[in-house]
Amino acid sequence: MTEYTQYIVSHIRGQITGDYEKDMQYLYDCSEKYKEDEESADILREIASMMYEILPDDQKEQVGDRLKDLHDNFETTYQAVLDMIKCNDTAKARTMIEELIASVEGRYVNDDKNIYLSLNHIMELYEYSYYFKTDRNIKCTDVMYNEYYRTYAQLLCATGEYGKALDACNTALEWNPVDLESHLQLAEVYILMGDHDEEYRQATENAYRYCCTRATMARYYRNMGRYYLDKYKPETARALYVYSNIYFSSEAADSALQFIESALNAPAPKYEIKELQQILEENDVKLGPDADTIGIIYRVGNLMLESKDYDRARDCFAIVYDITQDEETGTILAQLMNSQADDIQ
């Protein structure tokens, strides 16, 4: 929001008296006055917010129901996009998601006091607060901007529009800087662009912080294996693909290992774990998940447990147990899975 808009909005808000009829008429007059203004989108949205604030509670409920219907319509449209992608109808999917994005743009605008994020899970709120220190109020959108833009990037890649895909990925990350899939999508775009090895590695390193399951850690090591394969360091790449399979076996890693074996005309050696870890350390590749991230997720699990939000607590403890196999966490998770949450100490 510009200083000009902030001034206008502050002035309008200062004229609110508490008299419902007069205030509503005043706000309506203001909306008419500024509807042609160059900053009309921001000004009218703030006026609409003020109108909602002064509504009687019963009318607020009705408006809330209408907004829910609108939100449900967004979700229905997005599901149609995903269905089209599954059917390989990328042209229609792209048209539809572009229309969807256009319809939701401008609904939330950051300002000096507030920042709006499009989050997937409560734990991401805590990750953002920890890694991106901010004095602004963090508010969550009811629109999945992050996922919309990530999917849009995927569709742009399908038509070779990598520059636009890069922009879409970066926009997705603006809406959710802690979303693992958006970081990985960005890395994928750099692969497709070609000759962007260092950008690809940086995107993969950025993704590492949010890899918190065995499957996502395996993906991190596969991505790093791809980097070293492109840098013509097949032995380092091979160690990374083997290490990836230790975390979570995959056909992608197996195929890469077969390719390296064929290219080198030599089978993979029988690595000891310490030997693999030494190779990783020598190449500045992280060993295991980020301890801070795992600690945050564990803490969020406890907070959800304290507030009796057992579904979210279960999500968090399942992630921690998957990657750590910690006995205490496993016990808590088992009790949550067996609906014995009240017995957890």
Buried (B, 14 or more C-beta within 10 A) or exposed (E): BEEEBBEBBEEBBEEBEEEEEEBBEBBEEBBEEBEEBEBBBBBBBBBEEBBEEBBEEEEEEEEEEEEEEEBEEBEEBBEBBEEBBEEEBBEEBBBBBBEBBEBBEEEBBEBEEEBBBBBBBBBBBBBBEBBEEEEEEBEBBEBBBBBBBBBBBBBBBBEEBBEBBBBBBBBBBBBBBBBBBBBBBBBBBBBBBEEBBEBBBBBBBBBBBBBBBBEBBBBBBBBBBBBBBBBEBBBBBBBBBBBBBBBBEBEBBEEBBEBBBEEEEEEBEEBEEEEBBBBBEEBEBBEEBBEEBBEBBBBBBBBBBEEEBBEBBBBBBBBBBBBBEBEEBBBBBEBBEEEEBEEBE
